[in-house]
Structure formats: structure tokens, C-alpha cells
Amino acid sequence: MPLLTVVLTLIVVGVLLWLVNTYIPMDGKIKQILNVVVVIAVVLWLLYGFGVLGHSGEIRLPEIK
């Protein structure tokens, strides 16, 4: 996964989350749940993208010799 794609995606997701939090009136609990869901989704996307998580859910860590 190219680094530029990762950086641009993180910037876009961050700006969209900021816009939602700033300009859409919601209860604080709903905003907190939305923020947690987005952060978990981005972390999982990064783990898949860098090959730490496989598509079947197994965790692959590099061997240390």
C-alpha cells in the first residue's frame, strides 16, 4: 500500500469526522460511538493494508531471528 494513499485517506477520514462532529447536531453519546467506530475501522484497515491481519482474520507477525 503506497504511503501517499495511507496519508491521504487518513486526512480525508479525519476531516470528514471533524466536519460531522462540528456541524451535525447529535447527542454526545452518539458522536462518541461514531468516533470509536470510525477509529476502529481505520485501525483495522491499516492492519489489513500493512499485512498484519489476513483476510481470514489470522494475525501474521514477522519472525524475529
mmCIF file of the N, C-alpha and C atoms, coordinates in Angstrom:
data_MODEL
# 
_entry.id   MODEL 
# 
loop_
_atom_site.group_PDB 
_atom_site.id 
_atom_site.type_symbol 
_atom_site.label_atom_id 
_atom_site.label_alt_id 
_atom_site.label_comp_id 
_atom_site.label_asym_id 
_atom_site.label_entity_id 
_atom_site.label_seq_id 
_atom_site.pdbx_PDB_ins_code 
_atom_site.Cartn_x 
_atom_site.Cartn_y 
_atom_site.Cartn_z 
_atom_site.occupancy 
_atom_site.B_iso_or_equiv 
_atom_site.pdbx_formal_charge 
_atom_site.auth_seq_id 
_atom_site.auth_comp_id 
_atom_site.auth_asym_id 
_atom_site.auth_atom_id 
_atom_site.pdbx_PDB_model_num 
ATOM 1   N N  . MET A 1 1  ? 0.847   -1.167  0.000  1.00 0.00 ? 1  MET A N  1 
ATOM 2   C CA . MET A 1 1  ? 0.000   0.000   0.000  1.00 0.00 ? 1  MET A CA 1 
ATOM 3   C C  . MET A 1 1  ? 0.895   1.233   0.000  1.00 0.00 ? 1  MET A C  1 
ATOM 4   N N  . PRO A 1 2  ? 0.726   2.092   -0.985 1.00 0.00 ? 2  PRO A N  1 
ATOM 5   C CA . PRO A 1 2  ? 1.567   3.294   -1.044 1.00 0.00 ? 2  PRO A CA 1 
ATOM 6   C C  . PRO A 1 2  ? 1.331   4.223   0.140  1.00 0.00 ? 2  PRO A C  1 
ATOM 7   N N  . LEU A 1 3  ? 2.404   4.822   0.603  1.00 0.00 ? 3  LEU A N  1 
ATOM 8   C CA . LEU A 1 3  ? 2.331   5.706   1.762  1.00 0.00 ? 3  LEU A CA 1 
ATOM 9   C C  . LEU A 1 3  ? 1.453   6.923   1.485  1.00 0.00 ? 3  LEU A C  1 
ATOM 10  N N  . LEU A 1 4  ? 1.491   7.421   0.268  1.00 0.00 ? 4  LEU A N  1 
ATOM 11  C CA . LEU A 1 4  ? 0.677   8.579   -0.095 1.00 0.00 ? 4  LEU A CA 1 
ATOM 12  C C  . LEU A 1 4  ? -0.812  8.257   0.040  1.00 0.00 ? 4  LEU A C  1 
ATOM 13  N N  . THR A 1 5  ? -1.211  7.050   -0.351 1.00 0.00 ? 5  THR A N  1 
ATOM 14  C CA . THR A 1 5  ? -2.606  6.630   -0.218 1.00 0.00 ? 5  THR A CA 1 
ATOM 15  C C  . THR A 1 5  ? -3.015  6.591   1.243  1.00 0.00 ? 5  THR A C  1 
ATOM 16  N N  . VAL A 1 6  ? -2.145  6.069   2.094  1.00 0.00 ? 6  VAL A N  1 
ATOM 17  C CA . VAL A 1 6  ? -2.443  5.989   3.524  1.00 0.00 ? 6  VAL A CA 1 
ATOM 18  C C  . VAL A 1 6  ? -2.608  7.381   4.118  1.00 0.00 ? 6  VAL A C  1 
ATOM 19  N N  . VAL A 1 7  ? -1.691  8.267   3.812  1.00 0.00 ? 7  VAL A N  1 
ATOM 20  C CA . VAL A 1 7  ? -1.735  9.627   4.361  1.00 0.00 ? 7  VAL A CA 1 
ATOM 21  C C  . VAL A 1 7  ? -2.976  10.368  3.877  1.00 0.00 ? 7  VAL A C  1 
ATOM 22  N N  . LEU A 1 8  ? -3.258  10.287  2.589  1.00 0.00 ? 8  LEU A N  1 
ATOM 23  C CA . LEU A 1 8  ? -4.428  10.979  2.052  1.00 0.00 ? 8  LEU A CA 1 
ATOM 24  C C  . LEU A 1 8  ? -5.725  10.422  2.635  1.00 0.00 ? 8  LEU A C  1 
ATOM 25  N N  . THR A 1 9  ? -5.805  9.120   2.790  1.00 0.00 ? 9  THR A N  1 
ATOM 26  C CA . THR A 1 9  ? -7.001  8.520   3.368  1.00 0.00 ? 9  THR A CA 1 
ATOM 27  C C  . THR A 1 9  ? -7.184  8.947   4.815  1.00 0.00 ? 9  THR A C  1 
ATOM 28  N N  . LEU A 1 10 ? -6.098  8.963   5.580  1.00 0.00 ? 10 LEU A N  1 
ATOM 29  C CA . LEU A 1 10 ? -6.197  9.398   6.975  1.00 0.00 ? 10 LEU A CA 1 
ATOM 30  C C  . LEU A 1 10 ? -6.621  10.862  7.072  1.00 0.00 ? 10 LEU A C  1 
ATOM 31  N N  . ILE A 1 11 ? -6.124  11.702  6.174  1.00 0.00 ? 11 ILE A N  1 
ATOM 32  C CA . ILE A 1 11 ? -6.508  13.115  6.169  1.00 0.00 ? 11 ILE A CA 1 
ATOM 33  C C  . ILE A 1 11 ? -7.980  13.263  5.823  1.00 0.00 ? 11 ILE A C  1 
ATOM 34  N N  . VAL A 1 12 ? -8.439  12.553  4.793  1.00 0.00 ? 12 VAL A N  1 
ATOM 35  C CA . VAL A 1 12 ? -9.845  12.658  4.381  1.00 0.00 ? 12 VAL A CA 1 
ATOM 36  C C  . VAL A 1 12 ? -10.775 12.158  5.484  1.00 0.00 ? 12 VAL A C  1 
ATOM 37  N N  . VAL A 1 13 ? -10.443 11.021  6.094  1.00 0.00 ? 13 VAL A N  1 
ATOM 38  C CA . VAL A 1 13 ? -11.278 10.482  7.172  1.00 0.00 ? 13 VAL A CA 1 
ATOM 39  C C  . VAL A 1 13 ? -11.288 11.442  8.359  1.00 0.00 ? 13 VAL A C  1 
ATOM 40  N N  . GLY A 1 14 ? -10.150 12.007  8.691  1.00 0.00 ? 14 GLY A N  1 
ATOM 41  C CA . GLY A 1 14 ? -10.083 12.953  9.799  1.00 0.00 ? 14 GLY A CA 1 
ATOM 42  C C  . GLY A 1 14 ? -10.897 14.203  9.550  1.00 0.00 ? 14 GLY A C  1 
ATOM 43  N N  . VAL A 1 15 ? -10.815 14.746  8.359  1.00 0.00 ? 15 VAL A N  1 
ATOM 44  C CA . VAL A 1 15 ? -11.581 15.955  8.026  1.00 0.00 ? 15 VAL A CA 1 
ATOM 45  C C  . VAL A 1 15 ? -13.076 15.650  8.025  1.00 0.00 ? 15 VAL A C  1 
ATOM 46  N N  . LEU A 1 16 ? -13.474 14.506  7.457  1.00 0.00 ? 16 LEU A N  1 
ATOM 47  C CA . LEU A 1 16 ? -14.886 14.149  7.457  1.00 0.00 ? 16 LEU A CA 1 
ATOM 48  C C  . LEU A 1 16 ? -15.419 13.949  8.871  1.00 0.00 ? 16 LEU A C  1 
ATOM 49  N N  . LEU A 1 17 ? -14.634 13.299  9.714  1.00 0.00 ? 17 LEU A N  1 
ATOM 50  C CA . LEU A 1 17 ? -15.057 13.102  11.099 1.00 0.00 ? 17 LEU A CA 1 
ATOM 51  C C  . LEU A 1 17 ? -15.154 14.437  11.835 1.00 0.00 ? 17 LEU A C  1 
ATOM 52  N N  . TRP A 1 18 ? -14.216 15.324  11.582 1.00 0.00 ? 18 TRP A N  1 
ATOM 53  C CA . TRP A 1 18 ? -14.263 16.649  12.196 1.00 0.00 ? 18 TRP A CA 1 
ATOM 54  C C  . TRP A 1 18 ? -15.501 17.419  11.729 1.00 0.00 ? 18 TRP A C  1 
ATOM 55  N N  . LEU A 1 19 ? -15.803 17.346  10.436 1.00 0.00 ? 19 LEU A N  1 
ATOM 56  C CA . LEU A 1 19 ? -16.982 18.038  9.914  1.00 0.00 ? 19 LEU A CA 1 
ATOM 57  C C  . LEU A 1 19 ? -18.267 17.507  10.537 1.00 0.00 ? 19 LEU A C  1 
ATOM 58  N N  . VAL A 1 20 ? -18.359 16.182  10.654 1.00 0.00 ? 20 VAL A N  1 
ATOM 59  C CA . VAL A 1 20 ? -19.542 15.585  11.271 1.00 0.00 ? 20 VAL A CA 1 
ATOM 60  C C  . VAL A 1 20 ? -19.649 16.022  12.726 1.00 0.00 ? 20 VAL A C  1 
ATOM 61  N N  . ASN A 1 21 ? -18.539 15.981  13.452 1.00 0.00 ? 21 ASN A N  1 
ATOM 62  C CA . ASN A 1 21 ? -18.565 16.362  14.864 1.00 0.00 ? 21 ASN A CA 1 
ATOM 63  C C  . ASN A 1 21 ? -18.873 17.843  15.068 1.00 0.00 ? 21 ASN A C  1 
ATOM 64  N N  . THR A 1 22 ? -18.468 18.676  14.139 1.00 0.00 ? 22 THR A N  1 
ATOM 65  C CA . THR A 1 22 ? -18.632 20.112  14.297 1.00 0.00 ? 22 THR A CA 1 
ATOM 66  C C  . THR A 1 22 ? -19.994 20.614  13.820 1.00 0.00 ? 22 THR A C  1 
ATOM 67  N N  . TYR A 1 23 ? -20.450 20.136  12.673 1.00 0.00 ? 23 TYR A N  1 
ATOM 68  C CA . TYR A 1 23 ? -21.596 20.763  12.029 1.00 0.00 ? 23 TYR A CA 1 
ATOM 69  C C  . TYR A 1 23 ? -22.891 19.964  12.071 1.00 0.00 ? 23 TYR A C  1 
ATOM 70  N N  . ILE A 1 24 ? -22.870 18.715  12.489 1.00 0.00 ? 24 ILE A N  1 
ATOM 71  C CA . ILE A 1 24 ? -24.107 17.934  12.573 1.00 0.00 ? 24 ILE A CA 1 
ATOM 72  C C  . ILE A 1 24 ? -24.502 17.824  14.033 1.00 0.00 ? 24 ILE A C  1 
ATOM 73  N N  . PRO A 1 25 ? -25.658 18.361  14.376 1.00 0.00 ? 25 PRO A N  1 
ATOM 74  C CA . PRO A 1 25 ? -26.083 18.308  15.781 1.00 0.00 ? 25 PRO A CA 1 
ATOM 75  C C  . PRO A 1 25 ? -26.526 16.892  16.173 1.00 0.00 ? 25 PRO A C  1 
ATOM 76  N N  . MET A 1 26 ? -25.812 16.314  17.118 1.00 0.00 ? 26 MET A N  1 
ATOM 77  C CA . MET A 1 26 ? -26.124 14.984  17.625 1.00 0.00 ? 26 MET A CA 1 
ATOM 78  C C  . MET A 1 26 ? -25.867 14.970  19.114 1.00 0.00 ? 26 MET A C  1 
ATOM 79  N N  . ASP A 1 27 ? -26.453 13.981  19.763 1.00 0.00 ? 27 ASP A N  1 
ATOM 80  C CA . ASP A 1 27 ? -26.186 13.778  21.177 1.00 0.00 ? 27 ASP A CA 1 
ATOM 81  C C  . ASP A 1 27 ? -24.712 13.391  21.351 1.00 0.00 ? 27 ASP A C  1 
ATOM 82  N N  . GLY A 1 28 ? -24.144 13.751  22.471 1.00 0.00 ? 28 GLY A N  1 
ATOM 83  C CA . GLY A 1 28 ? -22.728 13.460  22.724 1.00 0.00 ? 28 GLY A CA 1 
ATOM 84  C C  . GLY A 1 28 ? -22.396 11.979  22.710 1.00 0.00 ? 28 GLY A C  1 
ATOM 85  N N  . LYS A 1 29 ? -23.314 11.159  23.205 1.00 0.00 ? 29 LYS A N  1 
ATOM 86  C CA . LYS A 1 29 ? -23.078 9.706   23.213 1.00 0.00 ? 29 LYS A CA 1 
ATOM 87  C C  . LYS A 1 29 ? -23.007 9.148   21.800 1.00 0.00 ? 29 LYS A C  1 
ATOM 88  N N  . ILE A 1 30 ? -23.882 9.640   20.924 1.00 0.00 ? 30 ILE A N  1 
ATOM 89  C CA . ILE A 1 30 ? -23.880 9.162   19.536 1.00 0.00 ? 30 ILE A CA 1 
ATOM 90  C C  . ILE A 1 30 ? -22.590 9.581   18.840 1.00 0.00 ? 30 ILE A C  1 
ATOM 91  N N  . LYS A 1 31 ? -22.133 10.799  19.080 1.00 0.00 ? 31 LYS A N  1 
ATOM 92  C CA . LYS A 1 31 ? -20.865 11.255  18.498 1.00 0.00 ? 31 LYS A CA 1 
ATOM 93  C C  . LYS A 1 31 ? -19.707 10.405  18.993 1.00 0.00 ? 31 LYS A C  1 
ATOM 94  N N  . GLN A 1 32 ? -19.717 10.071  20.273 1.00 0.00 ? 32 GLN A N  1 
ATOM 95  C CA . GLN A 1 32 ? -18.640 9.251   20.833 1.00 0.00 ? 32 GLN A CA 1 
ATOM 96  C C  . GLN A 1 32 ? -18.638 7.866   20.210 1.00 0.00 ? 32 GLN A C  1 
ATOM 97  N N  . ILE A 1 33 ? -19.811 7.263   20.043 1.00 0.00 ? 33 ILE A N  1 
ATOM 98  C CA . ILE A 1 33 ? -19.900 5.946   19.410 1.00 0.00 ? 33 ILE A CA 1 
ATOM 99  C C  . ILE A 1 33 ? -19.425 6.021   17.968 1.00 0.00 ? 33 ILE A C  1 
ATOM 100 N N  . LEU A 1 34 ? -19.829 7.060   17.253 1.00 0.00 ? 34 LEU A N  1 
ATOM 101 C CA . LEU A 1 34 ? -19.399 7.245   15.867 1.00 0.00 ? 34 LEU A CA 1 
ATOM 102 C C  . LEU A 1 34 ? -17.886 7.379   15.778 1.00 0.00 ? 34 LEU A C  1 
ATOM 103 N N  . ASN A 1 35 ? -17.300 8.157   16.669 1.00 0.00 ? 35 ASN A N  1 
ATOM 104 C CA . ASN A 1 35 ? -15.849 8.330   16.675 1.00 0.00 ? 35 ASN A CA 1 
ATOM 105 C C  . ASN A 1 35 ? -15.136 7.010   16.935 1.00 0.00 ? 35 ASN A C  1 
ATOM 106 N N  . VAL A 1 36 ? -15.619 6.233   17.886 1.00 0.00 ? 36 VAL A N  1 
ATOM 107 C CA . VAL A 1 36 ? -14.990 4.949   18.207 1.00 0.00 ? 36 VAL A CA 1 
ATOM 108 C C  . VAL A 1 36 ? -15.098 3.994   17.025 1.00 0.00 ? 36 VAL A C  1 
ATOM 109 N N  . VAL A 1 37 ? -16.255 3.942   16.389 1.00 0.00 ? 37 VAL A N  1 
ATOM 110 C CA . VAL A 1 37 ? -16.438 3.047   15.238 1.00 0.00 ? 37 VAL A CA 1 
ATOM 111 C C  . VAL A 1 37 ? -15.509 3.434   14.092 1.00 0.00 ? 37 VAL A C  1 
ATOM 112 N N  . VAL A 1 38 ? -15.390 4.730   13.827 1.00 0.00 ? 38 VAL A N  1 
ATOM 113 C CA . VAL A 1 38 ? -14.512 5.184   12.741 1.00 0.00 ? 38 VAL A CA 1 
ATOM 114 C C  . VAL A 1 38 ? -13.048 4.876   13.056 1.00 0.00 ? 38 VAL A C  1 
ATOM 115 N N  . VAL A 1 39 ? -12.625 5.102   14.284 1.00 0.00 ? 39 VAL A N  1 
ATOM 116 C CA . VAL A 1 39 ? -11.231 4.827   14.658 1.00 0.00 ? 39 VAL A CA 1 
ATOM 117 C C  . VAL A 1 39 ? -10.940 3.331   14.555 1.00 0.00 ? 39 VAL A C  1 
ATOM 118 N N  . ILE A 1 40 ? -11.843 2.488   15.020 1.00 0.00 ? 40 ILE A N  1 
ATOM 119 C CA . ILE A 1 40 ? -11.639 1.041   14.917 1.00 0.00 ? 40 ILE A CA 1 
ATOM 120 C C  . ILE A 1 40 ? -11.583 0.610   13.456 1.00 0.00 ? 40 ILE A C  1 
ATOM 121 N N  . ALA A 1 41 ? -12.462 1.153   12.624 1.00 0.00 ? 41 ALA A N  1 
ATOM 122 C CA . ALA A 1 41 ? -12.459 0.811   11.198 1.00 0.00 ? 41 ALA A CA 1 
ATOM 123 C C  . ALA A 1 41 ? -11.148 1.228   10.523 1.00 0.00 ? 41 ALA A C  1 
ATOM 124 N N  . VAL A 1 42 ? -10.643 2.403   10.864 1.00 0.00 ? 42 VAL A N  1 
ATOM 125 C CA . VAL A 1 42 ? -9.384  2.877   10.258 1.00 0.00 ? 42 VAL A CA 1 
ATOM 126 C C  . VAL A 1 42 ? -8.211  2.025   10.735 1.00 0.00 ? 42 VAL A C  1 
ATOM 127 N N  . VAL A 1 43 ? -8.188  1.660   12.011 1.00 0.00 ? 43 VAL A N  1 
ATOM 128 C CA . VAL A 1 43 ? -7.104  0.810   12.523 1.00 0.00 ? 43 VAL A CA 1 
ATOM 129 C C  . VAL A 1 43 ? -7.139  -0.553  11.842 1.00 0.00 ? 43 VAL A C  1 
ATOM 130 N N  . LEU A 1 44 ? -8.320  -1.148  11.696 1.00 0.00 ? 44 LEU A N  1 
ATOM 131 C CA . LEU A 1 44 ? -8.417  -2.437  11.006 1.00 0.00 ? 44 LEU A CA 1 
ATOM 132 C C  . LEU A 1 44 ? -7.989  -2.315  9.546  1.00 0.00 ? 44 LEU A C  1 
ATOM 133 N N  . TRP A 1 45 ? -8.373  -1.228  8.889  1.00 0.00 ? 45 TRP A N  1 
ATOM 134 C CA . TRP A 1 45 ? -7.967  -1.014  7.503  1.00 0.00 ? 45 TRP A CA 1 
ATOM 135 C C  . TRP A 1 45 ? -6.448  -0.922  7.388  1.00 0.00 ? 45 TRP A C  1 
ATOM 136 N N  . LEU A 1 46 ? -5.831  -0.209  8.326  1.00 0.00 ? 46 LEU A N  1 
ATOM 137 C CA . LEU A 1 46 ? -4.371  -0.103  8.313  1.00 0.00 ? 46 LEU A CA 1 
ATOM 138 C C  . LEU A 1 46 ? -3.714  -1.458  8.569  1.00 0.00 ? 46 LEU A C  1 
ATOM 139 N N  . LEU A 1 47 ? -4.248  -2.239  9.494  1.00 0.00 ? 47 LEU A N  1 
ATOM 140 C CA . LEU A 1 47 ? -3.679  -3.561  9.778  1.00 0.00 ? 47 LEU A CA 1 
ATOM 141 C C  . LEU A 1 47 ? -3.803  -4.481  8.572  1.00 0.00 ? 47 LEU A C  1 
ATOM 142 N N  . TYR A 1 48 ? -4.942  -4.439  7.871  1.00 0.00 ? 48 TYR A N  1 
ATOM 143 C CA . TYR A 1 48 ? -5.085  -5.220  6.645  1.00 0.00 ? 48 TYR A CA 1 
ATOM 144 C C  . TYR A 1 48 ? -4.131  -4.709  5.570  1.00 0.00 ? 48 TYR A C  1 
ATOM 145 N N  . GLY A 1 49 ? -4.039  -3.402  5.443  1.00 0.00 ? 49 GLY A N  1 
ATOM 146 C CA . GLY A 1 49 ? -3.210  -2.813  4.400  1.00 0.00 ? 49 GLY A CA 1 
ATOM 147 C C  . GLY A 1 49 ? -1.735  -3.111  4.554  1.00 0.00 ? 49 GLY A C  1 
ATOM 148 N N  . PHE A 1 50 ? -1.252  -3.180  5.788  1.00 0.00 ? 50 PHE A N  1 
ATOM 149 C CA . PHE A 1 50 ? 0.156   -3.462  6.018  1.00 0.00 ? 50 PHE A CA 1 
ATOM 150 C C  . PHE A 1 50 ? 0.430   -4.947  6.215  1.00 0.00 ? 50 PHE A C  1 
ATOM 151 N N  . GLY A 1 51 ? -0.600  -5.773  6.088  1.00 0.00 ? 51 GLY A N  1 
ATOM 152 C CA . GLY A 1 51 ? -0.409  -7.211  6.109  1.00 0.00 ? 51 GLY A CA 1 
ATOM 153 C C  . GLY A 1 51 ? -0.307  -7.834  7.486  1.00 0.00 ? 51 GLY A C  1 
ATOM 154 N N  . VAL A 1 52 ? -0.642  -7.117  8.523  1.00 0.00 ? 52 VAL A N  1 
ATOM 155 C CA . VAL A 1 52 ? -0.609  -7.688  9.869  1.00 0.00 ? 52 VAL A CA 1 
ATOM 156 C C  . VAL A 1 52 ? -1.790  -8.638  10.051 1.00 0.00 ? 52 VAL A C  1 
ATOM 157 N N  . LEU A 1 53 ? -2.952  -8.243  9.544  1.00 0.00 ? 53 LEU A N  1 
ATOM 158 C CA . LEU A 1 53 ? -4.133  -9.101  9.576  1.00 0.00 ? 53 LEU A CA 1 
ATOM 159 C C  . LEU A 1 53 ? -4.385  -9.654  8.187  1.00 0.00 ? 53 LEU A C  1 
ATOM 160 N N  . GLY A 1 54 ? -4.690  -10.958 8.125  1.00 0.00 ? 54 GLY A N  1 
ATOM 161 C CA . GLY A 1 54 ? -5.069  -11.555 6.853  1.00 0.00 ? 54 GLY A CA 1 
ATOM 162 C C  . GLY A 1 54 ? -6.568  -11.416 6.660  1.00 0.00 ? 54 GLY A C  1 
ATOM 163 N N  . HIS A 1 55 ? -7.034  -11.745 5.471  1.00 0.00 ? 55 HIS A N  1 
ATOM 164 C CA . HIS A 1 55 ? -8.458  -11.582 5.176  1.00 0.00 ? 55 HIS A CA 1 
ATOM 165 C C  . HIS A 1 55 ? -9.314  -12.637 5.870  1.00 0.00 ? 55 HIS A C  1 
ATOM 166 N N  . SER A 1 56 ? -8.710  -13.699 6.350  1.00 0.00 ? 56 SER A N  1 
ATOM 167 C CA . SER A 1 56 ? -9.493  -14.693 7.085  1.00 0.00 ? 56 SER A CA 1 
ATOM 168 C C  . SER A 1 56 ? -9.437  -14.429 8.589  1.00 0.00 ? 56 SER A C  1 
ATOM 169 N N  . GLY A 1 57 ? -8.741  -13.380 9.012  1.00 0.00 ? 57 GLY A N  1 
ATOM 170 C CA . GLY A 1 57 ? -8.718  -12.993 10.405 1.00 0.00 ? 57 GLY A CA 1 
ATOM 171 C C  . GLY A 1 57 ? -7.484  -13.417 11.172 1.00 0.00 ? 57 GLY A C  1 
ATOM 172 N N  . GLU A 1 58 ? -6.604  -14.208 10.539 1.00 0.00 ? 58 GLU A N  1 
ATOM 173 C CA . GLU A 1 58 ? -5.403  -14.614 11.268 1.00 0.00 ? 58 GLU A CA 1 
ATOM 174 C C  . GLU A 1 58 ? -4.428  -13.453 11.379 1.00 0.00 ? 58 GLU A C  1 
ATOM 175 N N  . ILE A 1 59 ? -3.674  -13.470 12.450 1.00 0.00 ? 59 ILE A N  1 
ATOM 176 C CA . ILE A 1 59 ? -2.698  -12.411 12.697 1.00 0.00 ? 59 ILE A CA 1 
ATOM 177 C C  . ILE A 1 59 ? -1.329  -12.940 12.279 1.00 0.00 ? 59 ILE A C  1 
ATOM 178 N N  . ARG A 1 60 ? -0.677  -12.212 11.384 1.00 0.00 ? 60 ARG A N  1 
ATOM 179 C CA . ARG A 1 60 ? 0.654   -12.607 10.912 1.00 0.00 ? 60 ARG A CA 1 
ATOM 180 C C  . ARG A 1 60 ? 1.662   -11.571 11.367 1.00 0.00 ? 60 ARG A C  1 
ATOM 181 N N  . LEU A 1 61 ? 2.550   -11.992 12.226 1.00 0.00 ? 61 LEU A N  1 
ATOM 182 C CA . LEU A 1 61 ? 3.613   -11.104 12.672 1.00 0.00 ? 61 LEU A CA 1 
ATOM 183 C C  . LEU A 1 61 ? 4.936   -11.597 12.094 1.00 0.00 ? 61 LEU A C  1 
ATOM 184 N N  . PRO A 1 62 ? 5.850   -10.707 11.796 1.00 0.00 ? 62 PRO A N  1 
ATOM 185 C CA . PRO A 1 62 ? 7.142   -11.136 11.246 1.00 0.00 ? 62 PRO A CA 1 
ATOM 186 C C  . PRO A 1 62 ? 7.929   -11.916 12.292 1.00 0.00 ? 62 PRO A C  1 
ATOM 187 N N  . GLU A 1 63 ? 8.669   -12.915 11.808 1.00 0.00 ? 63 GLU A N  1 
ATOM 188 C CA . GLU A 1 63 ? 9.506   -13.695 12.710 1.00 0.00 ? 63 GLU A CA 1 
ATOM 189 C C  . GLU A 1 63 ? 10.756  -12.926 13.062 1.00 0.00 ? 63 GLU A C  1 
ATOM 190 N N  . ILE A 1 64 ? 11.133  -12.990 14.334 1.00 0.00 ? 64 ILE A N  1 
ATOM 191 C CA . ILE A 1 64 ? 12.350  -12.333 14.799 1.00 0.00 ? 64 ILE A CA 1 
ATOM 192 C C  . ILE A 1 64 ? 13.401  -13.410 14.982 1.00 0.00 ? 64 ILE A C  1 
ATOM 193 N N  . LYS A 1 65 ? 14.531  -13.242 14.315 1.00 0.00 ? 65 LYS A N  1 
ATOM 194 C CA . LYS A 1 65 ? 15.599  -14.257 14.385 1.00 0.00 ? 65 LYS A CA 1 
ATOM 195 C C  . LYS A 1 65 ? 16.752  -13.750 15.197 1.00 0.00 ? 65 LYS A C  1 
# 
